[in-house]
């Protein structure tokens, strides 16, 4: 069974991965938020938009 700490660590790793990929593409903000302030869902949506360009 996965405990909460493992789930949080995986989520944080995923979030950092999305942030790094966006930074590599020159995306630093989402509207008025820094990327680290965004939820994983917002980062996923933004990544999808960037990939379509």
C-alpha positions in Angstrom: 0.0 0.0 0.0 1.3 3.4 -0.9 1.5 5.9 2.0 0.8 9.6 1.8 4.5 10.5 1.9 5.3 8.4 -1.2 2.3 9.8 -3.1 3.4 13.4 -2.2 7.0 12.7 -3.3 5.8 11.3 -6.6 3.5 14.3 -7.1 6.3 16.7 -6.3 8.6 14.9 -8.7 6.0 15.1 -11.5 5.4 18.8 -10.7 9.1 19.5 -10.8 9.3 17.7 -14.1 6.5 19.7 -15.7 8.1 23.0 -14.4 11.5 22.1 -15.8 10.1 21.2 -19.2 8.1 24.5 -19.3 11.2 26.5 -18.2 13.2 24.8 -20.9 10.6 26.0 -23.4 10.8 29.6 -22.1 7.6 29.5 -20.1 8.1 31.2 -16.7 4.6 32.2 -15.6 0.9 31.2 -15.9 -1.1 34.4 -16.0 -0.2 36.1 -12.7 1.3 33.0 -11.0 4.8 31.6 -10.8 5.0 28.1 -12.1 5.7 26.7 -8.6 2.4 28.2 -7.4 0.4 26.2 -10.0 -1.4 22.9 -9.3 -0.3 19.8 -11.1 -3.5 20.0 -13.2 -2.7 23.6 -14.3 0.9 22.6 -15.2 -0.4 19.6 -17.3 -2.9 21.8 -19.2 -0.2 24.4 -19.8 2.2 21.7 -21.0 -0.5 20.5 -23.4 -0.9 24.0 -24.8 2.9 24.5 -25.2 3.3 21.1 -27.0 0.6 22.0 -29.5 2.5 25.1 -30.6 
